[in-house]
Amino acid sequence: MRHALALFSWLSIGLVGCGNPAPTSDAGIDLGVTGSDDAGGIGDAGATRIGPATIDLTLDAGAFAPTAAHPSALVYVPSRFDPTPPLSLIVYLHGFDNCVDNIVRDAGAACTPGGPVRSAYALAAQLESSGKNALLLAPELDFDQATGDPGNLGSAGGLKALVAETLADLAPLLGTVTVADVGTLVLVSHSGGYQAAAAIATRGGLPVSELYLLDSLYGNSADFDAWVKSDLPGLAGATPRHRFADVYTSGGGTLASSQAMADRARGWALPDGGVLYDDRTTATWPEETYHHGLLFKLSGLSHDGVPRYYFGQLVQSSQLQAR
């Protein structure tokens, strides 16, 4: 277990009242510990809330072997995050030619020093706007490469091992929490992240509550079919406990596979016909549409525009608890 955190020193002497200087991560980001002097400890009812913070981690259980050149994963802690279990967790898998430090930003930057600017998706800002009390965990796949190789995340129990080590490293910030304290888990894939998403959904070792493919259904359709069919009754209700969303574009290479999956879904033993919403227009959805359990949406946005918009829309309408 290795970590790249500069916040251990101040946490070792305990949380302090809001009249003290706010601690920062090694990236200089305000961790924003808030609350009154008589606030409870981390994990207590009415506990001091934490965040925002962006934290890079170097992990033995990462998708690939740890290196000093870049993190194994990034965690974003939203403002006023309450770490009381059960923890809500969003796992986001990036696509080709990108890196975890970049995807959370508002504006793109180079992943490799001197290399080309890579697309950013404002994931941190979208999570903040959603108002959800969830940690964002972005595992580093193949750093700044045109490949969707899932590495260790393709192995049985791969996600469970990564989350277990992540929570152990974050214990000074979150308190003593383990994978057993993870409640709702939302899995999101953009573009080439689909191979890791398929492996995590079917054999990652932790139950996935909601699964979103953002212009990402290039293959592994049988795995995604199996995940949806693993809890068909859960697709029903005003806020489904089991939700699948596939947003695709006409030019991103995912149209045929997405519409074929929607066609197959019509033949499944769905709890009622209303759980399936298959929209092959590019019209903008009202908020209530997102609450269907099985969503297929043709988007007029660009391939990179899809996560910049739909990540926030789907997270906001999810079963994740509000802050």
C-alpha positions as CSV (number, residue, x, y, z in Angstrom):
1,M,0.0,0.0,0.0
2,R,1.4,3.3,-1.1
3,H,-0.1,6.8,-1.1
4,A,0.7,10.3,-2.3
5,L,-1.0,12.4,0.4
6,A,0.3,15.3,2.3
7,L,-2.7,15.4,4.6
8,F,-1.6,12.7,7.0
9,S,0.5,15.0,9.1
10,W,-2.3,17.4,10.0
11,L,-4.9,14.6,10.5
12,S,-2.5,12.8,12.9
13,I,-3.2,15.6,15.4
14,G,-7.0,15.4,14.9
15,L,-9.6,17.6,13.3
16,V,-9.8,21.2,14.4
17,G,-12.5,23.8,14.6
18,C,-13.3,26.1,11.7
19,G,-11.2,28.9,13.2
20,N,-8.0,27.2,12.3
21,P,-6.4,27.3,8.8
22,A,-7.9,24.8,6.4
23,P,-5.7,21.9,5.5
24,T,-4.7,21.2,2.0
25,S,-3.7,18.2,-0.1
26,D,-0.3,17.9,-1.8
27,A,-1.8,19.6,-4.8
28,G,-2.6,22.7,-2.6
29,I,-6.4,22.0,-2.7
30,D,-8.4,23.2,0.3
31,L,-9.8,20.2,2.1
32,G,-12.4,22.4,3.7
33,V,-13.0,20.8,7.1
34,T,-16.0,22.5,8.5
35,G,-18.2,22.4,11.5
36,S,-18.6,23.8,15.0
37,D,-16.2,23.1,17.8
38,D,-18.7,20.6,19.3
39,A,-19.2,18.8,16.1
40,G,-19.0,15.0,16.2
41,G,-16.0,13.1,14.9
42,I,-15.8,11.7,11.4
43,G,-18.4,9.0,11.0
44,D,-20.6,10.3,13.8
45,A,-24.2,11.6,13.4
46,G,-23.9,15.3,12.7
47,A,-20.3,14.9,12.0
48,T,-17.9,17.5,10.7
49,R,-18.1,17.5,6.9
50,I,-15.1,17.5,4.6
51,G,-14.1,18.6,1.2
52,P,-13.6,19.7,-1.5
53,A,-10.4,17.8,-2.2
54,T,-8.7,16.1,-5.1
55,I,-6.4,13.3,-4.0
56,D,-3.9,11.3,-6.1
57,L,-3.2,7.8,-4.9
58,T,-0.5,5.3,-5.7
59,L,-1.9,1.8,-5.2
60,D,-0.6,-1.7,-5.3
61,A,-4.1,-2.8,-6.4
62,G,-4.3,-0.3,-9.3
63,A,-5.1,-1.4,-12.8
64,F,-1.4,-1.5,-13.5
65,A,1.8,-1.6,-11.5
66,P,2.4,1.5,-9.4
67,T,4.8,4.1,-10.7
68,A,6.1,7.5,-9.5
69,A,5.3,8.9,-13.0
70,H,1.5,9.2,-12.4
71,P,-1.1,8.2,-9.8
72,S,-2.9,4.8,-9.8
73,A,-6.2,6.5,-9.0
74,L,-7.8,9.9,-8.2
75,V,-10.4,10.5,-5.6
76,Y,-12.5,13.7,-5.6
77,V,-14.2,14.5,-2.3
78,P,-17.1,17.0,-2.9
79,S,-17.7,20.0,-0.6
80,R,-19.4,19.3,2.7
81,F,-19.1,15.5,2.2
82,D,-20.4,13.4,5.1
83,P,-18.3,10.2,5.4
84,T,-20.9,8.5,7.6
85,P,-21.4,4.9,6.3
86,P,-22.9,3.6,4.1
87,L,-20.6,5.3,1.6
88,S,-21.8,6.2,-1.8
89,L,-19.2,5.7,-4.5
90,I,-18.9,6.7,-8.2
91,V,-16.3,4.8,-10.2
92,Y,-15.4,6.6,-13.5
93,L,-13.4,4.9,-16.2
94,H,-11.8,7.1,-18.8
95,G,-11.2,6.4,-22.4
96,F,-8.3,6.4,-24.8
97,D,-5.5,9.0,-24.6
98,N,-6.3,10.5,-21.3
99,C,-5.5,10.4,-17.5
100,V,-7.4,10.8,-14.2
101,D,-5.8,14.1,-13.3
102,N,-7.2,15.6,-16.5
103,I,-10.7,14.3,-16.7
104,V,-11.9,16.0,-13.5
105,R,-10.8,19.4,-14.6
106,D,-12.9,22.1,-16.3
107,A,-10.3,22.7,-19.1
108,G,-8.1,20.2,-20.9
109,A,-4.3,19.9,-20.3
110,A,-1.5,17.6,-21.3
111,C,-1.3,14.3,-19.4
112,T,2.3,13.7,-20.4
113,P,4.6,16.8,-20.0
114,G,5.1,18.3,-23.4
115,G,2.4,16.1,-24.9
116,P,-0.8,17.0,-26.6
117,V,-3.7,18.6,-24.7
118,R,-6.3,16.0,-23.7
119,S,-10.0,16.5,-23.2
120,A,-11.4,17.4,-19.8
121,Y,-14.9,16.7,-18.7
122,A,-15.5,18.8,-15.6
123,L,-16.4,15.7,-13.5
124,A,-15.7,17.5,-10.2
125,A,-17.8,20.5,-11.1
126,Q,-20.7,18.2,-12.3
127,L,-20.6,16.2,-9.1
128,E,-20.6,19.4,-7.0
129,S,-23.6,20.6,-9.0
130,S,-25.5,17.3,-8.6
131,G,-25.6,17.8,-4.8
132,K,-24.9,14.1,-4.2
133,N,-23.0,12.9,-1.1
134,A,-20.7,10.6,-3.1
135,L,-17.0,10.0,-3.5
136,L,-15.7,10.0,-7.1
137,L,-13.0,7.4,-7.7
138,A,-11.3,7.4,-11.1
139,P,-8.9,4.5,-11.5
140,E,-6.0,5.2,-13.9
141,L,-6.3,2.8,-16.9
142,D,-3.5,2.8,-19.4
143,F,-2.0,6.2,-18.9
144,D,-2.3,8.5,-21.9
145,Q,-2.5,5.6,-24.3
146,A,-4.9,4.6,-27.1
147,T,-6.0,1.4,-25.4
148,G,-8.8,0.2,-23.1
149,D,-6.8,-2.5,-21.5
150,P,-8.4,-3.0,-18.0
151,G,-5.3,-4.4,-16.5
152,N,-6.0,-5.8,-13.0
153,L,-9.5,-4.4,-13.1
154,G,-10.2,-7.2,-15.6
155,S,-9.6,-9.8,-12.9
156,A,-12.1,-11.3,-10.6
157,G,-12.3,-9.1,-7.5
158,G,-10.2,-6.4,-9.1
159,L,-12.4,-3.5,-8.2
160,K,-12.9,-4.7,-4.6
161,A,-9.2,-4.9,-4.1
162,L,-8.7,-1.3,-5.5
163,V,-11.5,0.1,-3.4
164,A,-10.2,-1.7,-0.2
165,E,-6.8,-0.2,-0.6
166,T,-8.2,3.3,-1.5
167,L,-10.3,3.4,1.7
168,A,-7.4,2.2,3.8
169,D,-5.3,5.0,2.4
170,L,-8.0,7.5,3.1
171,A,-8.7,6.4,6.6
172,P,-7.2,9.5,8.2
173,L,-9.7,11.6,6.2
174,L,-12.8,9.4,6.1
175,G,-12.3,7.4,9.3
176,T,-12.2,3.6,9.6
177,V,-14.3,2.5,6.7
178,T,-13.9,-0.7,4.6
179,V,-15.5,-2.1,1.4
180,A,-18.2,-3.5,3.7
181,D,-19.3,0.1,4.3
182,V,-19.8,0.8,0.6
183,G,-23.5,1.2,-0.1
184,T,-24.6,2.5,-3.5
185,L,-22.0,2.1,-6.2
186,V,-22.4,3.8,-9.6
187,L,-20.1,2.7,-12.4
188,V,-19.5,5.1,-15.4
189,S,-17.6,4.4,-18.5
190,H,-16.6,6.8,-21.3
191,S,-15.4,5.6,-24.7
192,G,-12.7,2.9,-24.4
193,G,-13.4,2.4,-20.7
194,Y,-16.0,-0.2,-21.6
195,Q,-13.8,-3.2,-21.2
196,A,-13.0,-2.4,-17.6
197,A,-16.7,-1.5,-17.1
198,A,-17.8,-4.9,-18.3
199,A,-15.3,-6.7,-16.1
200,I,-16.2,-4.7,-13.0
201,A,-19.9,-5.1,-13.6
202,T,-19.7,-8.9,-13.9
203,R,-16.8,-9.9,-11.7
204,G,-15.4,-6.9,-9.9
205,G,-16.3,-8.2,-6.5
206,L,-18.6,-5.3,-5.5
207,P,-22.3,-5.0,-6.4
208,V,-23.0,-2.2,-8.9
209,S,-26.2,-0.4,-8.4
210,E,-26.2,1.8,-11.6
211,L,-24.2,1.5,-14.8
212,Y,-23.8,4.3,-17.3
213,L,-22.1,3.9,-20.7
214,L,-21.2,7.3,-22.2
215,D,-20.6,6.7,-25.9
216,S,-18.9,3.6,-24.8
217,L,-20.8,0.5,-26.0
218,Y,-18.2,-0.8,-28.4
219,G,-18.2,-4.4,-27.3
220,N,-18.8,-6.8,-24.4
221,S,-22.6,-6.5,-25.1
222,A,-23.3,-9.9,-23.5
223,D,-21.7,-8.7,-20.2
224,F,-23.9,-5.6,-20.2
225,D,-27.0,-7.6,-21.1
226,A,-26.2,-10.0,-18.2
227,W,-25.8,-7.1,-15.7
228,V,-29.1,-5.6,-16.7
229,K,-30.9,-9.0,-16.5
230,S,-29.3,-9.8,-13.1
231,D,-32.0,-7.7,-11.4
232,L,-34.9,-6.9,-13.8
233,P,-37.4,-6.1,-10.9
234,G,-34.9,-3.5,-9.7
235,L,-35.4,-1.5,-12.9
236,A,-38.9,-0.4,-11.7
237,G,-39.9,2.4,-9.4
238,A,-39.6,6.1,-9.3
239,T,-36.0,5.8,-8.3
240,P,-34.8,2.4,-9.6
241,R,-32.3,0.5,-7.4
242,H,-30.9,-1.0,-10.6
243,R,-30.5,1.4,-13.5
244,F,-28.7,1.2,-16.8
245,A,-28.1,4.2,-19.2
246,D,-26.5,4.1,-22.6
247,V,-25.9,7.4,-24.3
248,Y,-24.5,7.2,-27.8
249,T,-23.8,9.3,-30.8
250,S,-24.3,8.9,-34.5
251,G,-20.6,9.3,-35.3
252,G,-18.8,7.7,-32.3
253,G,-19.1,4.1,-33.5
254,T,-21.6,3.0,-30.8
255,L,-24.9,3.6,-32.6
256,A,-25.4,0.1,-34.0
257,S,-24.5,-1.8,-30.8
258,S,-26.6,0.5,-28.7
259,Q,-29.7,0.3,-30.8
260,A,-29.3,-3.5,-31.0
261,M,-29.1,-3.8,-27.2
262,A,-32.3,-1.6,-26.9
263,D,-34.0,-4.0,-29.4
264,R,-33.0,-7.0,-27.4
265,A,-34.2,-5.4,-24.2
266,R,-37.8,-5.4,-25.6
267,G,-37.7,-9.2,-25.4
268,W,-36.6,-9.4,-21.8
269,A,-39.0,-10.1,-18.9
270,L,-39.1,-6.4,-17.8
271,P,-41.3,-5.7,-14.8
272,D,-43.4,-3.3,-16.9
273,G,-43.0,-1.7,-20.3
274,G,-42.4,1.7,-18.7
275,V,-38.9,0.9,-17.4
276,L,-37.5,1.0,-21.0
277,Y,-37.0,4.4,-22.6
278,D,-35.5,4.1,-26.0
279,D,-35.1,7.6,-27.6
280,R,-33.6,7.7,-31.1
281,T,-34.0,11.4,-31.4
282,T,-31.6,14.1,-30.2
283,A,-34.2,15.9,-28.2
284,T,-33.2,17.1,-24.7
285,W,-34.8,15.1,-21.9
286,P,-36.7,16.6,-19.0
287,E,-35.6,15.6,-15.5
288,E,-38.3,13.0,-15.0
289,T,-37.2,10.9,-18.0
290,Y,-34.0,10.0,-16.3
291,H,-35.8,8.0,-13.6
292,H,-36.6,5.1,-16.0
293,G,-34.6,2.0,-15.1
294,L,-33.4,1.2,-18.7
295,L,-32.3,4.2,-20.7
296,F,-31.1,4.4,-24.3
297,K,-30.4,7.9,-25.7
298,L,-29.1,9.1,-29.0
299,S,-27.2,12.3,-28.4
300,G,-26.4,15.1,-30.8
301,L,-23.4,16.0,-28.7
302,S,-19.8,15.2,-29.7
303,H,-18.1,12.1,-28.4
304,D,-16.4,14.2,-25.8
305,G,-19.4,16.3,-25.2
306,V,-21.4,13.3,-23.9
307,P,-19.6,13.0,-20.5
308,R,-19.5,16.8,-20.1
309,Y,-23.3,16.9,-20.0
310,Y,-24.7,13.4,-19.2
311,F,-22.4,12.5,-16.3
312,G,-24.0,15.3,-14.2
313,Q,-27.5,14.6,-15.4
314,L,-27.4,10.9,-14.6
315,V,-25.6,11.4,-11.2
316,Q,-28.1,14.0,-10.2
317,S,-31.1,11.7,-11.0
318,S,-29.5,8.7,-9.4
319,Q,-30.3,6.9,-6.1
320,L,-27.1,8.4,-4.5
321,Q,-28.0,10.3,-1.3
322,A,-28.0,14.1,-1.4
323,R,-25.5,16.1,0.6
